[in-house]
């Protein structure tokens, strides 16, 4: 958990719902840049 303060509950709920950054899979930065470069 990144936040232990005011946002900890909201972060837990988002993670449980797989919302925001918690939706989908992680893409390595170099792969993301490669994909973006091909889209331009």
BELPEQUI-V837515 format. One record per backbone hydrogen bond with DSSP energy under -1.0 kcal/mol. NH is the residue of the N-H (numbers start at 1). CO is the residue of the C=O. If there is no record, write none. Layout:
((NH;CO) (NH;CO))
This chain:
((8;5) (11;7) (12;8) (13;9) (14;10) (15;11) (16;12) (17;13) (19;14) (22;19) (23;20) (32;28) (33;29) (34;30) (35;31) (36;32) (37;33) (38;34))
